[in-house]
Amino acid sequence: MAPADRLTDRLDRRLLGRVRAGYWTRVVPVLALLAVVTHIPSFLRPVWSPDEGYLATQARMLADGGVLYDTVVDRKPPLLPWLYEACFAVFGSLSLWPLRVLAIVAHLVTAVLLASLARGRWGSAPRRSSLSASARLSARGDRAGAIAGALYLLVSIGLSPEDTQAATFEVFMLPAMVAAFRYAERRRWLAAGIAVALCSLTKQTGGAVLMAVLWMLWQDARHRGVAWKPALFKVCFGFALPIALVAVILTKPKGFLFWVVTGSGDYASLDGAWLQMLGRAFGNAGILLAAGLGFLAPVGRRLWLRYRGRPVAERPDEAHGSTGDLWIWLLSSVIAVSTGFHFFGHYYLQLMPPLVLLGVGAVCTSQIRWRPVLVYTTVAATVFWGLALFWPGQKLTHTTEVATTIAKQTTPKDTVLVWGMHPELYWLADRRPVTRYLTAGFLTNYSGGKDSSQNVGEQYSVADAWQTFDQELSKGLPEVVVDDSGRAPYQPVLVPRIESLLDSRYEVVAVNADTVIYRLKK
């Protein structure tokens, strides 16, 4: 190439770069608007799920001087309880709207990171490519990035509204998870390790993305012929440092180790009703498939062609869209969703980012047009959005009525015991729990995902939980006990200590459906 041609080509590339410089100023506002619109239903209810109620009650206990992993306990890492506590300190604890706003921000950040990944992966060109080829790939990358962000936001509501509109662990875990993958793709190993740590400190299963990070590290070292040990050290150091800081300095190490790492063995056991678990697993997978069929169908087509031994690439520039690391990421997410064998719908949010990128890659490297993909996904999202608007409210009505009764039967100084799996009752009634164990699950090993489990009862409780519970009650009995167990295998008649307590010290003051409210005898 002549010097004049080189200069012209360089100027053209610089001009192309300036044109692309305004990409994010155009894309981010559109994605922000889409994030708000898709999650408007989240503001229509005071609480969407027991997890929100648990976090809100935890936050109030922490604000009142509680100590995390001591007098305030849960099987989850600390970042989200602290976030709830911080929001309550600034905005008050009567509403979850600040958390819903932050959840939208988390979805937006996830969408932008996915857009960046897709744009770089399917929009980069070899250094020696012609300007026309570079411009073509650049335009394809810009389109892929914008569509990846939009597809994620549309499919992010593609489950039960109770799972997608709530401000819970998975929502706040996703930005760090996608950031870890993005940093690894750019060989920023220390940052990738830190992102994995932040993801794990939001929810333990978020750490599964480390599998994809290590795979990318190994592949990078193998292809480039460089030493892998320095990069591995950076990942491990970045991962270990934030966790050590939280475990050793910001919380009690022994409590952190037990509640976050070692204390969930029985909760995550294989015991339980297998038909129920499998039904939930395949049911939620089917719902997600229906929501994302528009971009998952091209992925299925691609796999089918590969299985039949037919060419899967229909464009000559497919080499720039390798997806092996995305499949490892998806595999790690499937393992994370399966951990504990509960298969709750909100667990499936972790699958969405790699599925979206695989779908975008399948379309980008084939002759499939974007229009049917976008039309189907938009229609599906509209259905789920309408479902959230008109989601049945009987359960919330019942919970609100019980909370109102609790408030009427007590004063702000009184304590309450909710014997059930709905800790949101504490928050809605604005009453303090008498115990650190906000659900009956800690004292009986009951889990909503395994209703027919045989290992439910006093003998299967968290270690020393009943001794601690007795010590808490010795300081003062709760003014009100709410038996919200219904016909569950932990109902008072099956738990002698609770049955004895209710028979000897309490009287029934109200009944709402299958919930019985007791008050301390005078």
N, C-alpha and C positions, 0 to 999 in steps of 0.2 A: 504494500500500500504506500502510495506517495505521501511525502510530508504534508502536502496540502490536504489530501484526503484524510490523513490521520487527524489533522487539526479540525477539519469539518466534522468528522465523526465524534471527536471529543466535545466540540461545542454542541452538537446535536444531543449527545448523551447528557450534558449538563443541563440543557434546556428541558429534556425529558424529566430529569431529576427535579427541576423546579416545578414542573407541572404536577408531579406526583407529591410535592411537598405539602400541598393543600389537601391531601387525601384524608387525613385524620380530622381536619376541621369540618369536612363534609360528612364523614361516616359516623363519628362519635355522637354528634347531636341526634342523628336519626336513630342510632342504636339506643341512646338514652330515652328518647320518646317511646320507642318500642318496649323498652324495659318497664317504663311507667305504665303504659297501657296494658300490657299483659298481666301486670301484678296489681292493678287497681282493686280487684276483689279482695286482696289481702287486708284492706282497710275497713271492710264491711262487717267484720266480726271482732269482738274483743279478744278472743282467743280461738285458734284453729286446732290446736293439738295439745295433748297432755305434756309434750315436751316443752312447749312454750310456757305452760303453767308451772312446770317444774323449774325452769330457768328463772321465771319471774319470782317465784317463791324463794328460790336460792338467793337471788339478788337482794331481796328484802332482808333475809337472814344475815347476809354478809354486811349489809349496810347497818344492821343493828349490832354489829360486833362479832358476828360469827366468824369462825376460822375454817377455811376450806380444807377438806379432807380431815377434819377433826369434828367440830360441831356442825359443820355443813358438809354433807357427803353426796357423792354421785359416782357412777362408774365412768364418767366422762372427763376429758382433760379440762383445764381451767380457763382457756381463753374466752369462750363464749359466756360462761357465768360472770366473768369480770367485765365483759362488754355490756351485758345486761345491767350489772351494778353501776357502771359508769353512766349509762344512759339514764338510769333512774335518779342518780345523783344530780344530773343536769336538768332533766325534764320532768322529774317526779315519777312515781311508780304506779299511777292510776291507769295508764294506757301503754300499749305496746307500739304505738304509731312510730316512735323514733327507731325502734328495731326494724319495723317494716320498711322504713325509708332506707336504713342501712342494708337491709336484705336486697332491695332493688339496686343499690350501689354495688353490692357484691355480684349480683347477676350481670350488671353492666361491665364491671371489671373483667369478669370471666369472658363475656362476649368479645370485648376488645382484645384480650389476650388471644382468644381463638382466631379472631380476625387477623391479628399479627402473624400467628403461626401459619394460617392458610395462605396469606398474602406472600410470605417469604418462601413457603414450600412450593407453591405452584405459580410463582411469579418471578423466580430468579432465573437468570440466563447465564450460560458460560461466558467467561470474560471475552473470548474471541468471537462471540456471535455477532452477527450483523446488527445494524441499528434496527432494521425492520423486524428481525427475530426478537431482539430485546424489547422493542415496543410492543410486539404481539404478546410476549410472555408477561410483560409488565401489566398490560391491560387485563390479561387473564388472571394475574395475581390480585390486582385491585378488586376485580369482580369476585374472585373466590373469597377474599378476606371479608368483604362486606356481607356476602351471602352467608359465610360461616357464622359471623356474629348474629345475623338475623335469624338463621335457622336455630341456633342455640336458644335464643330468647323465646322463639315460638314454641320449641319443644320443651322448654323449661317448665311449662305449665301442663305438660302432657301426661299427668298422672292424676290421682284423686286430689281435689283441691286441698284437702287436709294435709297432703304431703308436699304440695308445691307452693301454697300461698303462706305457709307458716315460716317464721323467722327462726329456723332451727339449724342444727349442726352442719348438715350437708351443704346448705346454701353458703354458709360462711367459710366452709372448707374448700370450695371449688376454686376461688381465685388463686390461693396458694398452690393448689394441685396443678393447675394449668401453668402457673408461673414456673414451677419446678421443671415441668417438661420443656417449656420454652427456654429456660436458662440452660438446660442440658443440651438442647439442640444447638445452642450457640456456644457450647463448650465453656460456659461459665459455671464451673463445677462447685465452687464455694457457695455461690448464690443459689444453685440448685439444691444443695444440701440444706441451707437455711430455709428455703421454701418448703422442702419436705418436712422439716421440723415444725414449722408453723402450721402446716396442714395436719400433722399428727397431734399437735397441741390443741387443735380444734376438735378433731375426732380421730381416734386411734386408727381406724381403717383408712384414713387419708394417707397414712404412711405407705400404703401399698404402691403408690406412684414411684417409690424408691426403686422398685423392680425395673420399671421402664428407664429410670435415670441410669442405673447400673448397666443395663443392656446397651444404652446409647454410648456410655463411656467405653464399654468393651469393644463395641463396633468401631468407634472412632479410633481407639488405639490400634486396632487390628488393621484398619484400612489405611491409616496414615503412617503406620510403622513407628509409633512413638511409645514411650513408656507409660504404662497405665497406673503405676503406683502413686505418682504425685497427684494425679487427678482423683484417684480413689481416696487419698488422704484428705483432699479438700472437701469432697462430698461428705465423708465421715465426720470431719471436724465441724463443718457447717451444720450437719444434722445433730451432732451431740451437744454443741455449745448452747443453743437456746433451751434444749430440754434440760440440761444440767443446771442452767440458770434458774429455770422455773422450779425444778424439783428440789434444789438445794437451798436456794436463797429466797424465793418468793412463796414457797409452800413448805410443809413439813416433809422431808424426804421419805420417811417411813409411810406416812399417809398417802403421799403421791404414788409410791411404788405399789401399795396395796390396791388403792381404788382405781388407778389408771391401768396397771399392768397385770398384777397377779390375782386380784380379788374377783375376777369375773368368770372363773372356770366353770362353776355350776350354771351360771346364767347362759354361757355360750356352749353348753353341752349338747350332745346329739340326742339326748332324751327328749321325748315329746311326741306329739301327734304328727306322724309323718305325712299323712294325707292332708292335714291342715297346712303344714309347712309347704308341701309341694304345690298345693292349690294356690297359696299366696305367692309362691315363687313364680309359677307359670302365669298366674293371673296378672300380676304386676308387669311381668315381661311382655305379656300380650298387649296390655294397655299401652306400654311404651312403644311397642312395635307399631301399633295402630297410629299413635301420635307422630311417629317419625318415619312412616312407611315411604313417604315421598323421597327421602334421601337414603333410606336403608335398602330400598328395592334395587338401586344401582349397585350397591355393595353386594347384595345377593346375586345379582346377574354376573358380576365380576367373578365371584367365587364359583359360580356354576360353570362359567366358561373355562376357568382354570381347571376345575375338576374334569371337564370333558376334554381337556388338552387342547382347547382352541385358543387362538391369540386373544389376549385381553386388552391389549393396547390398540386403540384406534387412531392415536395421534402420535406423530414422530417424536414429540418432546416429552413423552411420558416418563423418561428417565429422571426428570426433575421432581417426580412426585412419589418417591419410594414410601411405602407405608408399613414396613416391617416393624418399626418402633411403635407405630400407632396400634398395631395388633397386640404387641406386648403390653402396652398401656391398657388396652381394653381387657386383656386377660387378667392383669393385676386388679383392675376394677371389679371384674366378675368375682375374683377370689374375695375381695373386700366385701362385696355385697352378700356373699354366701357365708361369711364369718358369723358364727353364732346361730345360723340356720333360722333366723327370724323372718327375713325377706319382707320387711316393712316397705311400703311404697317409697318413702322418702330416701331409703337406701339407694334406690335406682337412679337418683340424681347424679351419682358418681359415674354412671355409665355414659351420660350424655355428651361430655366433651369429646372423648375419643370417637364415639359413634358419629358425631357431627363431622369431625375432620375426615373420618373414613368415607362418609357420604360425599363430602365436598370433593375429596380426591377422586372418588369413583366417577363423578360427573365431569370433573375437569379433564380427566384423561380419556374420555370417551366421546362419542358423538351425541350423547344424551343432552337434550336441551334443558336449560334451567327453569323455563316457565312452568312445566307440569310439576316439577319438584316444589317450587315456591307456592304454586296455587294449592296443591294438596296440603302442604304443611300449614299454610295460612288458614285453610278451611278447618283442618283438624284443630288448630290452636283456637279458632273461634268457637268451636264446639266446646272445648274444655273451658274456655273463658266464660261462656254462657252457663256451663255446668257449675262453675264456681259462684256465679251470681245467684243461681237458684238452688244451691246446694241445700238439702233438707236441714232444717234447724231444730228438729225435735231434741236432739242430744244436747245442743247448746241451751235450749230453753229449759230442759230438765236441770242441767248443771247450774244455770243462773238462778232458778227457783230454789234449789237446795242451798246455794250460797247465800241467797237472801234470807232464808230461814236461819242459817247459822248466824248471820249478822244480827238478826232480831233476838236470838236466844243468848247472845253474849255481849260483852263490852269489849272495847279495844284492848283492855288489859288482860282479858281471858285468853287461854290457850285452847286449841282444838286438836283433835285427832281424827284424821280421815282414814278409815280402814278400807282402802280400795286402791285403785290405780289412776285416780284423777286428782293430782296435786293442784290443778288449777283452781280447785275449790278454796284452797287457802288464799290464793291471790284475789279471786273474785269476791270472797267474803271479807277480805282485808283483816284476817286474823292470823295470829302467830301459831305455828305448829308446836305441839308439845314435845316433839321428838325430831331428831335429825333425819330419821328415816321417813321420807315424804310419801312413800308408797308401801303397800303391804308386801311388795316383792322382796324387799331387803330382809324381811322377817320370815318369809315363807318360801323364797326362791320361785315365786310365781312370775310368769312372764306372759304378757298379752299375746305373744306370738306362739305360745305353746299351751293353749288352754287345757289340753288333756294330759299334760305331763304328770307322770306318777311321782316325781320328786318334788312335791309341794307339801310343805308342813313346817312345823317349828324346828324339826331336826335338820332341815335343809337351809336354814337361814345363813346369812353372812356371819362369819366367825365372830363370836362374842356379841352378836347384835342384841340378843334378848337380855343379857346382863346390862348392857348399856341402856336399853329401853327401860328396864326396871329402875335403873338409877335415875333416869330422867323423870319417870313418873313419881318417884319417891320425893322429888322436890315440889310436887304439886300436880294433882290430877287435872286433866283437861276439863273445862266446863262442859264441852260438848264432844260427843263421839259420833261420827257419821259412819254408819255401816253401809258402804257402797259396794259390797262384795257380790250382791245378788246371789247367783247360783254358782259362783266360781269355787274352785277347790280350796280356797282359803277362807270361806265364810266362817263366822265365829263358831258355829257348832262343830267345826272341824279343827279349830285352834283353841284348845282348852283354856289357855291363859286369857285370851280375849273374851271368850264366853264367860269365864268366871268373873272377870272385871265388870262386864256389862250386867250380869245377873245380880251382883252384890252391891254395886255402887251407882248404877244408872237406871233411869226410867225413860220410856219412850215418850217423846213429845211431838213427833211429827213423822209422817210417812209420805214419801213422794215416789210413786211407781214402786220400784224394788229397792229404793234407798230408805233406810230407817235412821232417824235422828234421835239420839239419846242425850239426855241432860243429867248432870250430876245431881243426885238426890240431896235435898236440903237436910 
